[in-house]
Amino acid sequence: MSKLRVGVIGTGKRKPRGDRFGYAMAYQHGNGYRALDTCELVACADLVEENARAFAEEFGFTNIYTDYQEMLAEENLDIVSICTWMHLHEPMVLDTCKAGVRAIHCEKPMADTWGGAKRMASAAAEAGVQLTFNHQRRYGAPFMMAKKLLEDGAIGELVRQECGAGNLYDTGTHFIDMFSFFQNEVPARWVLGQIDYRVENLVFGSHNENQQVVLTEYENGVFGLIMTGAPGGGNPVGCVNKLVGTEGVIEVGVTNGPALRYRLAGDREWTVPDTGGESIHGPGFIERAVADVVDCLLTGRKCQLDASNALIATEIIFGAYESSRRRGRVDFPLDIDDNPLAAMVESGDLKPEKSE
Ligand SMILES: NC(=O)c1ccc[n+]([C@@H]2O[C@H](COP(=O)([O-])OP(=O)(O)OC[C@H]3O[C@@H](n4cnc5c(N)ncnc54)[C@H](O)[C@@H]3O)[C@@H](O)[C@H]2O)c1
């Protein structure tokens, strides 16, 4: 069988340490494809030619472009990884769907508006393209072990999930997506939230609130409580994901603590399972995610990173911003098109001070 032809849009520039201006996520996608016998990286596109050239050198091919449309037209690609900032995800996914590819693996967050996220999912479904988003923590040992503990009944019935993250949109998307992962993709019914946005916080060019509290209820009656950004940088939940059951609690990514621990009703101490050296960040999550994306394409199995699953967390995020705008509970389906946080900044309803 000939290998699947893979192209990348937005290679980034590798640097010793990633920050809010760039992680060069494309290299991690590239490592994932490179590890697979079924795939061959054949082309990349980046506005900055030297970025594209460096990526091509690293992965051993020569076809580089500064115009991704040209790459799509020329390269007869089976799979495209989109690793640009979020305001570009929607137009790039829509263009790539039209180019006749079979699969798109796009970085998170889905899009910079709720309408954009829905349009991407619809366009892919109409074109028969497998569209996935890189919520790679679904492939991390601490998270998979927590799900197994839950499914084995260790903490009884799940009552509530909690999440503590730096923000709701950029990093929050990972941990709110884990709510979906833990309870097998149940959609939410409503969301109620309030945000504080006093100092401009642009991450990959998009606004993120400074602090927020959000409550949501899923269709199975499980509640989700999300809290971000305590002043001074603390995590108000004390971990990134907490699963509260009728008979115990599981915590993942404990602040200054283990990657996973649980305590059953009556236990005096926490039990700390061995996660094999994996933290909540890796290693190996993205390679596993890419391998699963490719396997799903080849077998026809629905990927857990599918756009339909990513929409569940995305609706909660934009719904929470909308709740803050409306000053009330927002019942789903969410009937807006924009990004309420960005819109409130644009209209002057929110006036974050410029950061340095
Ligand atoms: N999954 C994760 O854990 C994780 C971690 C960090 C970042 N991210 C996400 O990855 C995405 C990309 O972030 P990054 O840090 O890799 O970005 P980056 O800045 O390192 O790379 C983006 C590249 O896109 C290129 N680009 C911009 N416009 C383009 C265009 N029109 N055509 C072609 N190339 C273009 C830029 O020149 C740049 O080289 C963001 O959505 C971010 O939220 C995900």
The ligand as an SDF file (V2000), in Angstrom:
LIG
                    3D

 44 48  0  0  0  0  0  0  0  0999 V2000
   -2.0170   20.9900   21.8930 N   0  0  0  0  0  0  0  0  0  0  0  0
   -1.2730   21.7350   22.7100 C   0  0  0  0  0  0  0  0  0  0  0  0
   -0.9450   21.3460   23.8290 O   0  0  0  0  0  0  0  0  0  0  0  0
   -0.8250   23.0820   22.2600 C   0  0  0  0  0  0  0  0  0  0  0  0
    0.2570   23.7350   22.8730 C   0  0  0  0  0  0  0  0  0  0  0  0
    0.6350   24.9900   22.3860 C   0  0  0  0  0  0  0  0  0  0  0  0
   -0.0640   25.5760   21.3360 C   0  0  0  0  0  0  0  0  0  0  0  0
   -1.1380   24.9100   20.8010 N   0  0  0  0  0  0  0  0  0  0  0  0
   -1.9400   25.4850   19.6990 C   0  0  0  0  0  0  0  0  0  0  0  0
   -1.2550   25.2950   18.4840 O   0  0  0  0  0  0  0  0  0  0  0  0
   -1.6190   26.3240   17.5770 C   0  0  0  0  0  0  0  0  0  0  0  0
   -0.3390   26.8500   16.9560 C   0  0  0  0  0  0  0  0  0  0  0  0
    0.4780   27.3480   17.9710 O   0  0  0  0  0  0  0  0  0  0  0  0
    2.0620   27.3070   17.8230 P   0  0  0  0  0  0  0  0  0  0  0  0
    2.5580   27.7120   19.1620 O   0  0  0  0  0  0  0  0  0  0  0  0
    2.5080   26.0410   17.2420 O   0  0  0  0  0  0  0  0  0  0  0  0
    2.2810   28.4990   16.7760 O   0  0  0  0  0  0  0  0  0  0  0  0
    3.6500   29.0270   16.1570 P   0  0  0  0  0  0  0  0  0  0  0  0
    3.5920   30.5130   16.2080 O   0  0  0  0  0  0  0  0  0  0  0  0
    4.8170   28.3370   16.7500 O   0  0  0  0  0  0  0  0  0  0  0  0
    3.5360   28.5590   14.6280 O   0  0  0  0  0  0  0  0  0  0  0  0
    2.5370   29.0720   13.7970 C   0  0  0  0  0  0  0  0  0  0  0  0
    3.1150   29.2660   12.4160 C   0  0  0  0  0  0  0  0  0  0  0  0
    2.0390   29.5870   11.5220 O   0  0  0  0  0  0  0  0  0  0  0  0
    2.5960   30.4020   10.5220 C   0  0  0  0  0  0  0  0  0  0  0  0
    1.5250   31.0830    9.7760 N   0  0  0  0  0  0  0  0  0  0  0  0
    0.7950   32.1510   10.1330 C   0  0  0  0  0  0  0  0  0  0  0  0
   -0.0780   32.4780    9.1550 N   0  0  0  0  0  0  0  0  0  0  0  0
    0.0890   31.5650    8.1750 C   0  0  0  0  0  0  0  0  0  0  0  0
   -0.5010   31.3840    6.8940 C   0  0  0  0  0  0  0  0  0  0  0  0
   -1.4690   32.1890    6.4280 N   0  0  0  0  0  0  0  0  0  0  0  0
   -0.0520   30.3680    6.1210 N   0  0  0  0  0  0  0  0  0  0  0  0
    0.9380   29.5400    6.5560 C   0  0  0  0  0  0  0  0  0  0  0  0
    1.5460   29.6840    7.7730 N   0  0  0  0  0  0  0  0  0  0  0  0
    1.1170   30.6780    8.5500 C   0  0  0  0  0  0  0  0  0  0  0  0
    3.5090   31.3610   11.2760 C   0  0  0  0  0  0  0  0  0  0  0  0
    4.4640   31.9460   10.4290 O   0  0  0  0  0  0  0  0  0  0  0  0
    4.1250   30.4080   12.2990 C   0  0  0  0  0  0  0  0  0  0  0  0
    5.3800   29.9060   11.8470 O   0  0  0  0  0  0  0  0  0  0  0  0
   -2.4430   27.3500   18.3700 C   0  0  0  0  0  0  0  0  0  0  0  0
   -3.7980   27.1790   18.0780 O   0  0  0  0  0  0  0  0  0  0  0  0
   -2.1680   26.9780   19.8220 C   0  0  0  0  0  0  0  0  0  0  0  0
   -3.2710   27.2270   20.6790 O   0  0  0  0  0  0  0  0  0  0  0  0
   -1.4930   23.6880   21.2090 C   0  0  0  0  0  0  0  0  0  0  0  0
  1  2  1  0
  2  3  2  0
  2  4  1  0
  4  5  1  0
  4 44  2  0
  5  6  2  0
  6  7  1  0
  7  8  2  0
  8  9  1  0
  8 44  1  0
  9 10  1  0
  9 42  1  0
 10 11  1  0
 11 12  1  0
 11 40  1  0
 12 13  1  0
 13 14  1  0
 14 15  2  0
 14 16  1  0
 14 17  1  0
 17 18  1  0
 18 19  2  0
 18 20  1  0
 18 21  1  0
 21 22  1  0
 22 23  1  0
 23 24  1  0
 23 38  1  0
 24 25  1  0
 25 26  1  0
 25 36  1  0
 26 27  1  0
 26 35  1  0
 27 28  2  0
 28 29  1  0
 29 30  1  0
 29 35  2  0
 30 31  1  0
 30 32  2  0
 32 33  1  0
 33 34  2  0
 34 35  1  0
 36 37  1  0
 36 38  1  0
 38 39  1  0
 40 41  1  0
 40 42  1  0
 42 43  1  0
M  CHG  2   8   1  16  -1
M  END
$$$$
